[in-house]
């Protein structure tokens, strides 16, 4: 992941190494919400192509999600995962600090939990990640070159042997190149002490550990043609020419308004595929909401489908509330696991049919949300959001409202608010039942400035 953040995550427990297949086992509500702290296939259905995984499978691809072990006990989380996806990537549970917190002492229980769940549902598993400069236990950074080489190769061998035959693709090396225009390698314990050859050595060690797993190099900000992606391209071309075992390249694809989907995205995927490697979209999330976000998701899916060797897509999380950048609402499901317009766009791009009743709520229900400023003064304003039912009656609604720092929401009326980052989700209270075409509204007071105005996301009906 991008180094503008550290992902939070759980850490693994104990477990012996193994190379076996696992057994398939009304009124105003007063709040204070700041912009930085607003408190195989899925299960078969009658319409198989009405889910992301099933639609992708019909195109010869997988559609996966990054999964956190500590959320698998949440019923909606597990149900959405099981219904929609046919591949999983452990979000943190396979990283070095999770599986080898102390040298030579391996802890696999949390990662095993994810793999067992996936296998029980017929899903594939991507391994993430073996060699990365981040989320390293402290003991790694203190090693000299000889010990570090031994530790790196042992880590790769032990982890891959434990999961031998159970992982379809491994991110062997992650984020080894610098951002910017230099195309240089990133400083890390591995680069600084072992030199440029550490990546090749890691891939050769990985091939020996599990000859049947796909071996990938994974990075971010390589989605278009630029100095960083050119450097990765040169490395992959060199590896292929010399017989270094590399099978795939992962493009993380974290997008936002300041880093949009590049116009040459598909062409860049294709040029790597032309080297004779698979390409995979490995950590997709796109900040935004509504139609703009939906259009971007559709474009990414279509780009993958247009490249024969683009074998699959993984989104980095399931509901927005668990995203590493939740304030940007970058995923396909909202905080309540309702399908967003981005979901429909992704499914449509895959050739599926949106509107499957597998998600929360009535698939025929729809609503719109429109914002207006009711009153304004030098230090704040009252906002109003009008909810209008579509062509069918609805029994409830929810809307995300994003407030920019340093603004604060100090009260909300005619709705029930919850918070996640700088996103406030307002749900209906007494005013959830609306006849077709009927409207209601909720309001909120903001202190701390009048600009920028709040961003109101799509309305989700039930």
C-alpha positions as CSV (number, residue, x, y, z in Angstrom):
1,X,0.0,0.0,0.0
2,X,1.0,3.6,-0.4
3,X,3.3,4.8,2.3
4,X,1.1,7.8,3.1
5,X,-0.4,5.5,5.7
6,X,0.1,2.5,7.8
7,X,-2.6,-0.1,7.7
8,X,-3.9,-1.3,11.0
9,X,-4.4,-5.0,11.3
10,X,-4.4,-8.0,13.5
11,X,-1.4,-10.1,14.3
12,X,-1.2,-13.8,13.9
13,X,-1.1,-16.4,16.6
14,X,0.9,-19.7,16.8
15,X,0.7,-22.6,14.4
16,X,3.0,-25.2,13.0
17,X,4.2,-24.9,9.4
18,X,2.4,-27.2,7.1
19,X,2.1,-28.0,3.4
20,X,-1.2,-29.6,3.3
21,X,-4.6,-28.6,2.0
22,X,-6.8,-27.6,4.8
23,X,-10.1,-29.4,5.5
24,X,-13.1,-27.4,4.2
25,X,-14.1,-26.8,7.3
26,X,-37.8,12.0,15.0
27,X,-36.4,15.2,17.0
28,X,-33.0,16.6,16.9
29,X,-30.0,14.4,17.7
30,X,-27.1,16.4,19.1
31,X,-23.6,15.2,18.1
32,X,-20.1,16.5,17.8
33,X,-18.5,15.1,14.6
34,X,-15.2,16.6,13.5
35,X,-13.7,16.1,10.0
36,X,-10.8,14.0,11.4
37,X,-12.8,12.1,14.0
38,X,-16.5,11.9,13.0
39,X,-17.5,9.6,15.9
40,X,-14.1,-21.1,-6.6
41,X,-17.4,-19.3,-6.9
42,X,-19.7,-17.6,-4.6
43,X,-22.7,-19.5,-3.3
44,X,-24.9,-20.4,-6.2
45,X,-27.9,-18.3,-6.9
46,X,-30.7,-18.4,-9.5
47,X,-28.8,-15.8,-11.5
48,X,-25.1,-16.7,-11.3
49,X,-23.9,-13.5,-13.1
50,X,-25.6,-11.2,-10.6
51,X,-22.5,-11.2,-8.4
52,X,-19.0,-9.8,-9.0
53,X,-17.2,-13.1,-8.6
54,X,-19.6,-15.1,-10.8
55,X,-19.6,-12.4,-13.5
56,X,-15.8,-12.3,-13.5
57,X,-15.6,-16.1,-13.6
58,X,-17.7,-16.0,-16.8
59,X,-15.0,-13.8,-18.2
60,X,-12.2,-16.1,-17.1
61,X,-11.2,-13.8,-14.2
62,X,-11.4,-13.6,-10.5
63,X,-12.9,-10.7,-8.5
64,X,-11.5,-10.6,-5.0
65,X,-11.4,-8.6,-1.8
66,X,-8.8,-7.9,0.8
67,X,-10.0,-9.5,4.0
68,X,-9.3,-8.9,7.7
69,X,-9.6,-11.9,10.0
70,X,-11.1,-9.9,12.8
71,X,-14.1,-9.0,10.7
72,X,-15.0,-12.5,9.6
73,X,-17.2,-12.9,12.7
74,X,-19.4,-10.0,11.6
75,X,-22.4,-11.6,9.8
76,X,-22.9,-9.0,7.1
77,X,-19.2,-8.9,6.4
78,X,-18.9,-12.6,5.9
79,X,-22.2,-12.8,4.0
80,X,-21.1,-10.1,1.6
81,X,-17.7,-11.7,1.1
82,X,-19.2,-15.1,0.5
83,X,-21.8,-13.9,-1.9
84,X,-19.8,-11.5,-4.0
85,X,-16.2,-12.6,-4.3
86,X,-14.3,-15.6,-5.6
87,X,-10.8,-14.6,-4.3
88,X,-9.4,-13.2,-1.1
89,X,-6.2,-11.4,-0.1
90,X,-5.3,-11.3,3.6
91,X,-5.0,-7.6,4.4
92,X,-2.3,-7.7,7.1
93,X,-2.2,-11.3,8.3
94,X,0.5,-12.6,6.0
95,X,2.9,-9.7,6.4
96,X,6.3,-10.3,8.0
97,X,5.5,-8.7,11.4
98,X,2.3,-10.9,11.6
99,X,3.8,-14.3,10.7
100,X,7.4,-14.0,12.0
101,X,7.3,-11.5,14.9
102,X,10.4,-13.1,16.3
103,X,13.2,-14.6,14.3
104,X,12.5,-18.2,13.4
105,X,9.2,-18.2,15.4
106,X,6.2,-18.3,13.0
107,X,2.6,-17.5,13.8
108,X,0.0,-18.4,11.2
109,X,-3.3,-18.7,13.0
110,X,-4.9,-15.4,11.8
111,X,-3.8,-16.0,8.2
112,X,-5.0,-19.6,8.5
113,X,-8.4,-18.3,9.5
114,X,-8.7,-16.4,6.3
115,X,-7.4,-19.2,4.1
116,X,-9.7,-21.8,5.8
117,X,-12.7,-19.5,5.3
118,X,-11.8,-19.0,1.6
119,X,-11.3,-22.7,0.9
120,X,-14.6,-23.5,2.6
121,X,-16.3,-21.2,0.1
122,X,-14.4,-22.4,-3.0
123,X,-12.4,-19.1,-3.3
124,X,-8.9,-18.6,-4.5
125,X,-6.3,-16.9,-2.2
126,X,-3.6,-14.3,-3.1
127,X,-0.6,-14.2,-0.8
128,X,0.4,-10.7,0.4
129,X,3.3,-10.1,1.0
130,X,6.7,-11.8,1.5
131,X,9.3,-9.1,1.2
132,X,8.4,-5.5,1.9
133,X,10.1,-2.6,3.6
134,X,7.1,-1.8,5.8
135,X,5.5,-3.7,8.6
136,X,8.8,-5.4,9.4
137,X,9.5,-6.6,13.0
138,X,12.3,-4.6,14.6
139,X,14.7,-7.5,14.6
140,X,14.9,-7.5,10.8
141,X,16.3,-4.0,10.5
142,X,19.1,-4.8,12.9
143,X,20.6,-7.7,10.9
144,X,23.8,-7.4,8.9
145,X,23.9,-8.4,5.2
146,X,24.7,-12.1,5.7
147,X,22.1,-12.6,8.4
148,X,19.5,-10.6,6.5
149,X,19.9,-12.7,3.3
150,X,19.5,-15.8,5.4
151,X,16.5,-14.4,7.2
152,X,14.8,-13.3,4.0
153,X,15.2,-16.6,2.2
154,X,14.1,-18.5,5.3
155,X,11.0,-16.3,5.7
156,X,10.0,-16.8,2.1
157,X,10.6,-20.6,2.3
158,X,8.8,-21.1,5.6
159,X,5.7,-19.1,4.7
160,X,5.4,-20.5,1.2
161,X,5.9,-24.0,2.4
162,X,3.2,-23.6,5.0
163,X,0.7,-22.6,2.3
164,X,2.2,-24.7,-0.5
165,X,-0.6,-25.6,-3.0
166,X,-3.1,-23.2,-1.4
167,X,-2.1,-19.8,-2.8
168,X,-2.7,-19.0,-6.5
169,X,-0.5,-15.9,-6.6
170,X,2.1,-14.4,-4.2
171,X,3.2,-10.8,-4.0
172,X,6.9,-11.9,-3.6
173,X,8.3,-8.4,-3.4
174,X,6.2,-5.3,-2.7
175,X,6.9,-1.6,-3.4
176,X,10.7,-1.7,-4.1
177,X,10.8,1.4,-6.3
178,X,10.8,5.1,-5.3
179,X,8.1,7.5,-6.3
180,X,9.0,10.5,-8.4
181,X,11.0,10.8,-11.6
182,X,14.2,8.9,-10.7
183,X,13.1,5.3,-11.3
184,X,15.4,4.4,-8.5
185,X,15.1,1.6,-5.9
186,X,13.5,2.5,-2.6
187,X,15.8,2.5,0.4
188,X,15.1,-0.5,2.7
189,X,17.0,-3.0,4.8
190,X,17.0,-5.3,1.8
191,X,18.1,-2.7,-0.8
192,X,20.6,-1.0,1.4
193,X,22.4,-4.2,2.6
194,X,21.8,-6.7,-0.2
195,X,21.7,-4.4,-3.3
196,X,19.7,-4.7,-6.5
197,X,20.0,-8.4,-6.5
198,X,17.7,-9.0,-3.6
199,X,14.5,-9.0,-5.8
200,X,15.9,-11.7,-8.1
201,X,17.0,-13.7,-5.2
202,X,13.6,-13.5,-3.5
203,X,11.9,-14.7,-6.7
204,X,14.3,-17.6,-7.2
205,X,13.8,-18.6,-3.5
206,X,10.0,-18.4,-4.0
207,X,10.0,-20.6,-7.0
208,X,12.0,-23.3,-5.2
209,X,9.5,-23.1,-2.2
210,X,6.4,-23.5,-4.3
211,X,6.9,-24.2,-8.1
212,X,3.2,-24.0,-8.9
213,X,2.4,-20.6,-7.4
214,X,2.3,-17.5,-9.6
215,X,5.1,-15.1,-8.5
216,X,4.2,-11.4,-8.7
217,X,6.0,-8.1,-8.2
218,X,3.5,-5.6,-6.7
219,X,3.6,-1.7,-6.5
220,X,1.5,1.5,-6.5
221,X,1.7,4.6,-8.7
222,X,2.7,2.3,-11.6
223,X,-0.7,2.3,-13.1
224,X,0.2,4.6,-16.1
225,X,3.4,5.0,-18.0
226,X,5.8,7.0,-15.9
227,X,9.4,6.8,-14.5
228,X,8.4,4.4,-11.8
229,X,6.4,2.0,-14.0
230,X,9.2,2.3,-16.6
231,X,11.7,1.1,-14.0
232,X,9.5,-1.8,-13.1
233,X,9.0,-2.6,-16.8
234,X,12.8,-2.7,-17.3
235,X,13.3,-5.0,-14.4
236,X,10.6,-7.4,-15.6
237,X,11.9,-7.4,-19.1
238,X,15.4,-8.2,-17.8
239,X,14.0,-11.0,-15.6
240,X,12.1,-12.6,-18.5
241,X,15.2,-12.4,-20.8
242,X,17.4,-14.1,-18.2
243,X,14.9,-16.7,-17.0
244,X,14.4,-15.2,-13.6
245,X,11.1,-16.7,-12.4
246,X,8.4,-14.0,-12.5
247,X,4.9,-14.7,-13.6
248,X,2.8,-11.6,-12.9
249,X,2.9,-7.9,-12.0
250,X,0.4,-6.4,-9.6
251,X,-0.9,-2.9,-10.1
252,X,-2.4,-1.6,-6.8
253,X,-4.6,1.0,-8.4
254,X,-5.4,3.4,-5.5
255,X,-7.1,6.3,-7.2
256,X,-8.5,9.7,-6.0
257,X,-9.3,13.1,-7.6
258,X,-5.6,14.1,-7.2
259,X,-4.4,10.7,-8.6
260,X,-7.1,9.6,-11.1
261,X,-7.3,6.6,-13.3
262,X,-4.6,7.4,-16.0
263,X,-5.7,7.7,-19.6
264,X,-3.0,5.1,-20.6
265,X,-4.0,2.6,-17.9
266,X,-5.1,-0.1,-20.3
267,X,-2.1,0.5,-22.6
268,X,0.2,0.2,-19.6
269,X,-1.3,-3.1,-18.5
270,X,-1.0,-4.3,-22.0
271,X,2.7,-3.4,-22.4
272,X,3.5,-5.5,-19.3
273,X,1.4,-8.4,-20.5
274,X,3.3,-8.2,-23.8
275,X,6.5,-9.1,-21.8
276,X,4.9,-12.5,-21.2
277,X,3.6,-12.0,-17.6
278,X,0.1,-11.9,-16.2
279,X,-1.2,-8.6,-14.9
280,X,-3.4,-8.3,-11.9
281,X,-5.2,-5.3,-10.3
282,X,-4.4,-6.0,-6.7
283,X,-5.6,-3.3,-4.3
284,X,-8.2,-1.3,-6.1
285,X,-10.1,1.5,-4.4
286,X,-11.3,4.8,-5.9
287,X,-12.2,7.7,-3.6
288,X,-15.4,9.5,-4.4
289,X,-19.1,8.8,-4.7
290,X,-22.0,8.7,-7.1
291,X,-21.7,8.6,-10.8
292,X,-18.1,9.9,-11.0
293,X,-16.9,7.0,-8.8
294,X,-19.1,4.5,-10.7
295,X,-17.6,5.6,-14.0
296,X,-14.1,5.2,-12.8
297,X,-14.8,1.7,-11.4
298,X,-16.4,0.7,-14.7
299,X,-13.4,2.0,-16.7
300,X,-10.9,0.0,-14.5
301,X,-12.9,-3.2,-15.0
302,X,-13.2,-2.7,-18.8
303,X,-9.4,-2.0,-19.0
304,X,-8.7,-5.4,-17.3
305,X,-11.1,-7.2,-19.6
306,X,-9.5,-5.7,-22.6
307,X,-6.1,-7.2,-21.7
308,X,-6.2,-10.9,-22.2
309,X,-3.5,-11.5,-19.5
310,X,-5.3,-9.4,-16.9
311,X,-6.4,-12.3,-14.8
312,X,-8.3,-10.6,-12.0
313,X,-9.2,-7.7,-9.8
314,X,-9.0,-7.3,-6.0
315,X,-10.7,-4.4,-4.2
316,X,-8.9,-3.4,-1.0
317,X,-11.8,-4.0,1.4
318,X,-15.5,-4.7,1.4
319,X,-17.5,-1.8,3.1
320,X,-16.3,1.8,3.2
321,X,-16.1,1.8,7.0
322,X,-13.2,-0.7,7.0
323,X,-11.2,0.9,4.3
324,X,-7.7,2.3,5.1
325,X,-9.0,5.6,3.7
326,X,-12.6,5.4,4.8
327,X,-13.1,9.1,4.7
328,X,-12.9,8.9,0.9
329,X,-15.7,6.2,0.7
330,X,-13.6,4.3,-1.9
331,X,-15.2,0.9,-2.0
332,X,-18.2,-0.8,-3.6
333,X,-20.3,-1.2,-0.5
334,X,-21.3,1.6,1.9
335,X,-21.0,1.3,5.7
336,X,-24.2,-0.8,5.9
337,X,-23.1,-3.1,3.1
338,X,-25.5,-1.6,0.6
339,X,-24.4,-1.8,-3.0
340,X,-23.2,1.6,-4.3
341,X,-23.5,2.9,-7.9
342,X,-19.8,1.9,-8.2
343,X,-20.9,-1.7,-7.6
344,X,-23.5,-1.6,-10.3
345,X,-20.9,-0.1,-12.7
346,X,-18.3,-2.8,-11.9
347,X,-20.9,-5.6,-12.3
348,X,-22.2,-4.1,-15.5
349,X,-18.7,-3.8,-16.9
350,X,-18.2,-7.5,-16.1
351,X,-21.3,-8.4,-18.1
352,X,-23.4,-9.1,-15.0
353,X,-26.9,-7.8,-14.2
354,X,-27.2,-5.2,-11.4
355,X,-30.2,-5.4,-9.1
356,X,-29.6,-8.8,-7.6
357,X,-31.6,-9.2,-4.4
358,X,-28.7,-10.7,-2.5
359,X,-27.7,-7.4,-1.0
360,X,-29.4,-5.6,1.9
361,X,-32.8,-4.1,1.3
362,X,-35.3,-4.2,-1.6
363,X,-33.5,-4.2,-5.0
364,X,-36.4,-2.3,-6.6
365,X,-36.2,0.5,-4.0
366,X,-34.4,3.7,-4.9
367,X,-34.0,7.2,-3.7
368,X,-32.1,10.4,-4.5
369,X,-30.4,12.9,-2.1
370,X,-30.1,16.6,-2.9
371,X,-28.3,19.2,-0.8
372,X,-29.0,22.8,-0.1
373,X,-27.7,25.4,2.4
374,X,-30.7,26.5,4.5
375,X,-29.0,29.3,6.5
376,X,-25.4,30.6,6.6
377,X,-23.4,32.9,8.9
378,X,-19.8,33.9,9.1
379,X,-18.7,30.8,11.1
380,X,-21.0,28.1,9.8
381,X,-24.2,27.1,8.2
382,X,-27.3,24.9,8.4
383,X,-27.4,22.2,5.7
384,X,-30.5,20.4,4.4
385,X,-30.6,17.1,2.5
386,X,-33.9,16.2,0.7
387,X,-34.6,12.5,0.2
388,X,-37.0,11.6,-2.6
389,X,-38.2,8.1,-3.2
390,X,-38.0,6.6,-6.7
391,X,-40.7,4.9,-8.6
392,X,-41.4,2.4,-5.8
393,X,-42.2,3.0,-2.1
394,X,-39.3,2.7,0.4
395,X,-39.2,1.9,4.0
396,X,-35.8,3.4,4.9
397,X,-32.9,5.4,3.6
398,X,-29.3,6.3,4.4
399,X,-26.9,9.0,3.0
400,X,-23.2,9.7,3.5
401,X,-22.2,13.3,4.1
402,X,-18.5,14.2,4.0
403,X,-17.4,17.3,6.0
404,X,-14.1,19.0,5.4
405,X,-11.7,19.9,8.2
406,X,-11.8,22.0,10.3
407,X,-15.6,22.1,10.1
408,X,-17.6,20.3,12.8
409,X,-21.2,19.0,12.7
410,X,-22.7,20.0,16.0
411,X,-26.3,18.8,15.6
412,X,-28.5,16.7,13.3
413,X,-32.2,16.6,13.2
414,X,-34.7,14.3,11.4
415,X,-32.1,11.6,11.0
416,X,-29.8,9.3,13.0
417,X,-26.1,10.0,12.5
418,X,-23.1,7.7,12.9
419,X,-19.5,8.6,12.1
420,X,-16.4,7.2,10.4
421,X,-13.5,9.5,9.8
422,X,-14.9,12.7,8.3
423,X,-17.9,10.9,6.8
424,X,-21.2,11.1,8.6
425,X,-23.8,8.5,7.7
426,X,-27.4,9.7,8.4
427,X,-30.2,7.1,8.5
428,X,-33.9,7.5,8.6
429,X,-35.7,7.5,11.9
430,X,-39.5,8.3,11.9
431,X,-39.3,9.5,8.3
432,X,-38.1,6.3,6.5
433,X,-41.3,5.2,4.9
434,X,-42.0,7.2,1.7
435,X,-44.5,6.6,-1.0
436,X,-43.2,6.5,-4.6
437,X,-42.1,10.0,-5.5
438,X,-42.6,11.4,-2.0
439,X,-39.9,13.4,-0.1
440,X,-38.6,14.1,3.3
441,X,-35.5,15.8,4.6
442,X,-32.9,16.0,7.4
443,X,-30.8,18.8,8.5
444,X,-27.5,19.5,10.3
445,X,-25.6,22.5,11.7
446,X,-21.9,23.0,10.9
447,X,-19.5,25.3,12.8
448,X,-15.9,26.1,11.7
449,X,-16.4,27.7,8.3
450,X,-18.7,27.8,5.3
451,X,-16.4,26.4,2.7
452,X,-16.0,23.9,1.1
453,X,-19.6,22.8,1.2
454,X,-20.3,19.2,2.3
455,X,-20.3,16.4,-0.2
456,X,-23.5,14.3,-0.2
457,X,-23.2,10.8,-1.5
458,X,-25.8,8.6,-3.2
459,X,-29.0,7.8,-1.3
460,X,-29.4,4.1,-0.4
461,X,-33.0,2.9,0.0
462,X,-34.5,-0.2,1.6
